[in-house]
Structure formats: C-alpha cells, structure tokens
C-alpha cells in the first residue's frame, strides 16, 4: 500500500519523473562538491599545520630578508 503510493509519487507522470531526476542529480552533485571541498580544505590545513610545526622554509627567510632591505 505505502510502496504503491511512493512508486506513484516518484514514478507517476513524465513531468514528475523529470523533477525527481533533476532533484536527485542536484543533491548528488552538491554532496560530491561538499566532499571534495572538505578533502581539499583538510589537505590544505594539514600542509599549513606541518609548515608551522617545522618552521619556515629557507626560501621564505630569503624573501623576508629581501623585503626588509
């Protein structure tokens, strides 16, 4: 009974199928975007944290000295 109502709701008319399909694709793309953004942000933060823990790179020191002169 409930399964038939759900099937009728999601797979009723062609218009409804198109709307549901677009909504599902949109939700999937948003989830992938958020996952990718989170992974990139985590990698960037880990890189910055490692850089802070190990001290500045020698190239950064040269750039700082040139900027001070």
Backbone as a printed PyTorch tensor [residue, N CA C, xyz], in Angstrom:
tensor([[[  0.8200,  -1.1850,   0.0000],
         [  0.0000,   0.0000,   0.0000],
         [  0.8680,   1.2550,   0.0000]],

        [[  1.7510,   1.3830,   0.9880],
         [  2.6110,   2.5620,   1.0670],
         [  3.6150,   2.5390,  -0.0830]],

        [[  4.1070,   1.3470,  -0.4250],
         [  5.0570,   1.2190,  -1.5230],
         [  4.4250,   1.6500,  -2.8450]],

        [[  3.1880,   1.3190,  -3.0440],
         [  2.4880,   1.7230,  -4.2640],
         [  2.3030,   3.2350,  -4.3110]],

        [[  2.0130,   3.8500,  -3.1770],
         [  1.8630,   5.3100,  -3.1450],
         [  3.1920,   6.0010,  -3.4500]],

        [[  4.2790,   5.4740,  -2.8650],
         [  5.5960,   6.0460,  -3.1430],
         [  5.9770,   5.8630,  -4.6100]],

        [[  5.7090,   4.6900,  -5.1370],
         [  6.0070,   4.4390,  -6.5460],
         [  5.1850,   5.3670,  -7.4330]],

        [[  3.9470,   5.5810,  -7.0860],
         [  3.1060,   6.5000,  -7.8480],
         [  3.5800,   7.9350,  -7.7340]],

        [[  4.0920,   8.3010,  -6.5580],
         [  4.5700,   9.6670,  -6.3690],
         [  5.8390,   9.9210,  -7.1700]],

        [[  6.8190,   8.9950,  -7.0750],
         [  8.1040,   9.2020,  -7.7370],
         [  8.0830,   8.8430,  -9.2200]],

        [[  7.2990,   7.8890,  -9.5990],
         [  7.2980,   7.4350, -10.9870],
         [  5.9510,   7.6530, -11.6520]],

        [[  5.2550,   8.7010, -11.2650],
         [  3.9440,   8.9750, -11.8240],
         [  4.0420,   9.4770, -13.2520]],

        [[  3.9160,  10.7590, -13.4380],
         [  3.9290,  11.3360, -14.7690],
         [  5.3660,  11.5850, -15.2200]],

        [[  5.5280,  11.8510, -16.4790],
         [  6.8420,  12.1530, -17.0250],
         [  7.3980,  13.4280, -16.4060]],

        [[  6.5250,  14.3980, -16.1820],
         [  6.9510,  15.6470, -15.5560],
         [  7.4970,  15.3960, -14.1560]],

        [[  6.8080,  14.5810, -13.3880],
         [  7.2400,  14.2710, -12.0300],
         [  8.5520,  13.4980, -12.0360]],

        [[  8.7160,  12.5730, -12.9930],
         [  9.9650,  11.8350, -13.1130],
         [ 11.1280,  12.7730, -13.4090]],

        [[ 10.8930,  13.7410, -14.2680],
         [ 11.9310,  14.7060, -14.6030],
         [ 12.3010,  15.5530, -13.3960]],

        [[ 11.3170,  16.0130, -12.6470],
         [ 11.5670,  16.8210, -11.4600],
         [ 12.3450,  16.0230, -10.4200]],

        [[ 11.9450,  14.7970, -10.1740],
         [ 12.6320,  13.9520,  -9.1970],
         [ 14.0490,  13.6490,  -9.6720]],

        [[ 14.2070,  13.3700, -10.9590],
         [ 15.5310,  13.0850, -11.5050],
         [ 16.4790,  14.2630, -11.3630]],

        [[ 15.9950,  15.4580, -11.6800],
         [ 16.8250,  16.6540, -11.5480],
         [ 17.1710,  16.9090, -10.0880]],

        [[ 16.2200,  16.7130,  -9.1980],
         [ 16.4760,  16.9270,  -7.7710],
         [ 17.5030,  15.9290,  -7.2410]],

        [[ 17.4330,  14.6800,  -7.6760],
         [ 18.3920,  13.6700,  -7.2250],
         [ 19.7860,  13.9770,  -7.7600]],

        [[ 19.8830,  14.3480,  -9.0280],
         [ 21.1810,  14.6890,  -9.6070],
         [ 21.7600,  15.9190,  -8.9060]],

        [[ 20.9240,  16.8980,  -8.6390],
         [ 21.3640,  18.1100,  -7.9560],
         [ 21.8950,  17.7860,  -6.5540]],

        [[ 21.1790,  16.9660,  -5.8240],
         [ 21.6140,  16.5770,  -4.4800],
         [ 22.9190,  15.7890,  -4.5290]],

        [[ 23.0640,  14.9070,  -5.4990],
         [ 24.2850,  14.1250,  -5.6390],
         [ 25.4750,  15.0210,  -5.9790]],

        [[ 25.2870,  15.9590,  -6.8900],
         [ 26.3710,  16.8700,  -7.2600],
         [ 26.7710,  17.7620,  -6.0780]],

        [[ 25.8020,  18.2140,  -5.3080],
         [ 26.1140,  19.0260,  -4.1310],
         [ 26.8960,  18.2140,  -3.1070]],

        [[ 26.5160,  16.9610,  -2.9080],
         [ 27.2180,  16.1080,  -1.9530],
         [ 28.6580,  15.8630,  -2.4060]],

        [[ 28.8590,  15.6210,  -3.7000],
         [ 30.2130,  15.4240,  -4.2100],
         [ 31.0380,  16.7030,  -4.0830]],

        [[ 30.4390,  17.8440,  -4.3390],
         [ 31.1340,  19.1200,  -4.2190],
         [ 31.5610,  19.3690,  -2.7780]],

        [[ 30.6670,  19.1240,  -1.8410],
         [ 30.9830,  19.3300,  -0.4290],
         [ 32.0790,  18.3580,   0.0180]],

        [[ 31.9960,  17.1140,  -0.4250],
         [ 33.0310,  16.1390,  -0.0780],
         [ 34.3940,  16.5280,  -0.6260]],

        [[ 34.4340,  16.9740,  -1.8760],
         [ 35.6910,  17.4040,  -2.4870],
         [ 36.2400,  18.6350,  -1.7840]],

        [[ 35.3770,  19.5830,  -1.4870],
         [ 35.7980,  20.8050,  -0.8090],
         [ 36.3470,  20.5000,   0.5810]],

        [[ 35.7130,  19.5910,   1.2740],
         [ 36.1740,  19.1980,   2.6040],
         [ 37.5340,  18.5190,   2.5390]],

        [[ 37.7220,  17.6360,   1.5660],
         [ 39.0020,  16.9390,   1.4300],
         [ 40.1240,  17.9240,   1.0870]],

        [[ 39.8500,  18.8650,   0.1900],
         [ 40.8680,  19.8510,  -0.1700],
         [ 41.2140,  20.7460,   1.0220]],

        [[ 40.1980,  21.1540,   1.7610],
         [ 40.4220,  22.0100,   2.9230],
         [ 41.2390,  21.2710,   3.9830]],

        [[ 40.9460,  20.0040,   4.1870],
         [ 41.6870,  19.2090,   5.1620],
         [ 43.1520,  19.0860,   4.7560]],

        [[ 43.4030,  18.8500,   3.4680],
         [ 44.7800,  18.7350,   2.9870],
         [ 45.5200,  20.0570,   3.1390]],

        [[ 44.8600,  21.1540,   2.8430],
         [ 45.4910,  22.4620,   2.9730],
         [ 45.8220,  22.7760,   4.4350]],

        [[ 44.8860,  22.4940,   5.3100],
         [ 45.1290,  22.7490,   6.7310],
         [ 46.2480,  21.8690,   7.2760]],

        [[ 46.3020,  20.6250,   6.8430],
         [ 47.3700,  19.7300,   7.2770],
         [ 48.7270,  20.2320,   6.7790]],

        [[ 48.7650,  20.7120,   5.5400],
         [ 50.0020,  21.2530,   4.9890],
         [ 50.4520,  22.4990,   5.7650]],

        [[ 49.5140,  23.3820,   6.0530],
         [ 49.8600,  24.5960,   6.8100],
         [ 50.3100,  24.2530,   8.2310]],

        [[ 49.6450,  23.2890,   8.8450],
         [ 49.9990,  22.8950,  10.2040],
         [ 51.3970,  22.2790,  10.2320]],

        [[ 51.7120,  21.4690,   9.2410],
         [ 53.0420,  20.8760,   9.1530],
         [ 54.0930,  21.9570,   8.9310]],

        [[ 53.7690,  22.9220,   8.0810],
         [ 54.6880,  24.0210,   7.8150],
         [ 54.9440,  24.8350,   9.0810]],

        [[ 53.9080,  25.0620,   9.8610],
         [ 54.0820,  25.8000,  11.1100],
         [ 54.9240,  25.0210,  12.1070]],

        [[ 54.7300,  23.7090,  12.1490],
         [ 55.4440,  22.8890,  13.1300],
         [ 56.9200,  22.7560,  12.7880]],

        [[ 57.2550,  22.7350,  11.5080],
         [ 58.6510,  22.5480,  11.1140],
         [ 59.3960,  23.8470,  10.9420]],

        [[ 58.7460,  24.9660,  11.0070],
         [ 59.3950,  26.2560,  10.8400],
         [ 59.3160,  26.7190,   9.3990]],

        [[ 59.7390,  27.9310,   9.1620],
         [ 59.6460,  28.4660,   7.8000],
         [ 60.6550,  27.8180,   6.8660]],

        [[ 60.2760,  27.7450,   5.6180],
         [ 61.1390,  27.2130,   4.5710],
         [ 62.2540,  28.2180,   4.3080]],

        [[ 63.4720,  27.7810,   3.9620],
         [ 64.5660,  28.7380,   3.7220],
         [ 64.2310,  29.7870,   2.6610]],

        [[ 63.4480,  29.4340,   1.6720],
         [ 63.0710,  30.4130,   0.6410],
         [ 62.2380,  31.5410,   1.2640]],

        [[ 61.4310,  31.2260,   2.2360],
         [ 60.6210,  32.2580,   2.9050],
         [ 61.5240,  33.2070,   3.6690]],

        [[ 62.6080,  32.6800,   4.2510],
         [ 63.5310,  33.5510,   5.0030],
         [ 64.2390,  34.5290,   4.0620]],

        [[ 64.6300,  34.0590,   2.8950],
         [ 65.2860,  34.9190,   1.9150],
         [ 64.3210,  36.0090,   1.4580]],

        [[ 63.0880,  35.6190,   1.2060],
         [ 62.0800,  36.6030,   0.7910],
         [ 61.8300,  37.6260,   1.8600]],

        [[ 61.8600,  37.2150,   3.1050],
         [ 61.6520,  38.1470,   4.2250],
         [ 62.8260,  39.1060,   4.3320]],

        [[ 64.0420,  38.5740,   4.1650],
         [ 65.2260,  39.4350,   4.2410],
         [ 65.2650,  40.4390,   3.1070]],

        [[ 64.8920,  40.0110,   1.9080],
         [ 64.8730,  40.9320,   0.7680],
         [ 63.8090,  42.0030,   0.9900]],

        [[ 62.7040,  41.6310,   1.5550],
         [ 61.6350,  42.5900,   1.8250],
         [ 62.0410,  43.5930,   2.8810]],

        [[ 62.8760,  43.1740,   3.8480],
         [ 63.2990,  44.0620,   4.9260],
         [ 64.3580,  45.0530,   4.4560]],

        [[ 65.1140,  44.6650,   3.4460],
         [ 66.1940,  45.5310,   2.9530],
         [ 65.5880,  46.5570,   2.0770]]])
